[in-house]
Amino acid sequence: MTPSARIAAAIEILDRHLAGSAAEQALTAWARSHRFAGSGDRAAIRDHVFDALRCLRSFAALGGAAELPTGRALMIGALRDAGISAETLFTGEGHAPAPLSASEARPPPTDLPPNVALDCPDWLAPLLEDSLGDDLPPVMRLMRQRAPVTLRVNLLRTTRAKAQSALADEGISAVPHPLADTALHVTENPHKLRNSPLYLDGRIELQDAASQAVVAMLPLTGAARVLDYCAGGGGKTLAMAARAPARYVAHDIAPQRMRDLPERARRAGIRVDLADSARVASLSPYDLVLLDVPCSGSGSWRRAPEAKWALTPARLAELQQVQRQILDETHEFVAPGGVLAYVTCSMLRAENGDQVAAFLRRAPGWQCTVQRRFTLRDGGDGFFCALLTRVPR
Ligand SMILES: C[S@@+](CC[C@H](N)C(=O)[O-])C[C@H]1O[C@@H](n2cnc3c(N)ncnc32)[C@H](O)[C@@H]1O
């Protein structure tokens, strides 16, 4: 496919998304009806679509969208944002999009309002500013870019240096990431990872660097029993188990999310018990309970940009309620002297420090010993981790 034809495909997919389909669904539907498109075409089109979703407001404004964005406006805006003249690709020739109309060809505004330029929803700007202060503009600028591809090296199976060199032998370049001693930042050929023997035999996993840094903060040494209460796919369960031996118990309100965990654990040389709520209670107390709670995901909007635009004040309030509830229903599982680790991939104070402060007011006999927030400026996704210790009586 030509660059213009890829843009035309992205326009079609974005229009389908703007009409209500999830972006992944719209991409899959397009690929099914265009089987001639090769993997390189599909990857390039996907990049166009996700770039546009990350930068929805600014691209729409640069593309001259009136009220609501359209696929065409987004792609015209994307080209202008990259300093490329849209006329060179919107030629109408072959499979290229139709030439620009007179209104589309009008020069774009030169000074976009700050929330538009930063692709920040208006209602969220004050909340993000309250949380990030002067870091808001640089963090939101980074949020407009693609997320880095980062690996976690399974230290049970290899070392970071050996993994780096084995990857290089396969043509995959990676460099140590400063945020965690297990992290490698992939700088070349990330598309080769899925078929790499290192991935297939459990020596590496895809995992964000800040996510790994959070796991490195957990007091695992000497812990005999560890519960991952919101385990999901089990990324953090596996990362913990690769750091220190213990009995690892994984739970999730939606157990089907953990369906790949046994196979991933087997590949990684790790044992994990999957447990329902009754079993979680019967196995308590735990030395460490990890609560990687559901949240706005504001730290990972680069990877899931639809979530940035879908979040509403009502949904945020609902999430805060679930977070409170999870803290309240699990803290009794922690042994005296043990730790409740409260983690989000959010940068919003309302889901982080405010939740911890409110929990400490509700639950006497607990203290917060460590609290750290990561932003995109640290080199990974945005995360928050607070270690709450149950003071022995
Ligand atoms: C942030 S994700 C977990 C990601 C996972 N820890 C990882 O590292 O791959 C949050 C998870 O919490 C689960 N969840 C939501 N509400 C819950 C609840 N009340 N109790 C337990 N798990 C819950 C969701 O199903 C989701 O899988």
The ligand as an SDF file (V2000), in Angstrom:
LIG
                    3D

 27 29  0  0  0  0  0  0  0  0999 V2000
   -5.0770   -2.6050   37.0960 C   0  0  0  0  0  0  0  0  0  0  0  0
   -5.8120   -4.1050   36.7150 S   0  0  0  0  0  0  0  0  0  0  0  0
   -4.6400   -5.2810   37.3080 C   0  0  0  0  0  0  0  0  0  0  0  0
   -3.4280   -5.4460   36.4300 C   0  0  0  0  0  0  0  0  0  0  0  0
   -2.5210   -6.5780   36.8940 C   0  0  0  0  0  0  0  0  0  0  0  0
   -2.1900   -6.4820   38.2920 N   0  0  0  0  0  0  0  0  0  0  0  0
   -1.2120   -6.6440   36.1030 C   0  0  0  0  0  0  0  0  0  0  0  0
   -0.1560   -6.2100   36.5760 O   0  0  0  0  0  0  0  0  0  0  0  0
   -1.2680   -7.1680   34.9800 O   0  0  0  0  0  0  0  0  0  0  0  0
   -7.0620   -4.1800   37.9260 C   0  0  0  0  0  0  0  0  0  0  0  0
   -7.7680   -5.5220   38.0580 C   0  0  0  0  0  0  0  0  0  0  0  0
   -8.6400   -5.4200   39.1940 O   0  0  0  0  0  0  0  0  0  0  0  0
   -9.7440   -6.2540   38.9730 C   0  0  0  0  0  0  0  0  0  0  0  0
  -10.8200   -5.8270   39.8960 N   0  0  0  0  0  0  0  0  0  0  0  0
  -11.7410   -4.8560   39.7470 C   0  0  0  0  0  0  0  0  0  0  0  0
  -12.5150   -4.7580   40.8420 N   0  0  0  0  0  0  0  0  0  0  0  0
  -12.0840   -5.6980   41.7110 C   0  0  0  0  0  0  0  0  0  0  0  0
  -12.4890   -6.1190   43.0170 C   0  0  0  0  0  0  0  0  0  0  0  0
  -13.4990   -5.5250   43.6390 N   0  0  0  0  0  0  0  0  0  0  0  0
  -11.8220   -7.1240   43.5880 N   0  0  0  0  0  0  0  0  0  0  0  0
  -10.7920   -7.7330   42.9550 C   0  0  0  0  0  0  0  0  0  0  0  0
  -10.3520   -7.3880   41.7200 N   0  0  0  0  0  0  0  0  0  0  0  0
  -10.9940   -6.3860   41.1090 C   0  0  0  0  0  0  0  0  0  0  0  0
  -10.0530   -6.0920   37.5000 C   0  0  0  0  0  0  0  0  0  0  0  0
  -10.7750   -7.2010   37.0050 O   0  0  0  0  0  0  0  0  0  0  0  0
   -8.6510   -5.9360   36.8940 C   0  0  0  0  0  0  0  0  0  0  0  0
   -8.1900   -7.1560   36.3810 O   0  0  0  0  0  0  0  0  0  0  0  0
  1  2  1  0
  2  3  1  0
  2 10  1  0
  3  4  1  0
  4  5  1  0
  5  6  1  0
  5  7  1  0
  7  8  2  0
  7  9  1  0
 10 11  1  0
 11 12  1  0
 11 26  1  0
 12 13  1  0
 13 14  1  0
 13 24  1  0
 14 15  1  0
 14 23  1  0
 15 16  2  0
 16 17  1  0
 17 18  1  0
 17 23  2  0
 18 19  1  0
 18 20  2  0
 20 21  1  0
 21 22  2  0
 22 23  1  0
 24 25  1  0
 24 26  1  0
 26 27  1  0
M  CHG  2   2   1   9  -1
M  END
$$$$
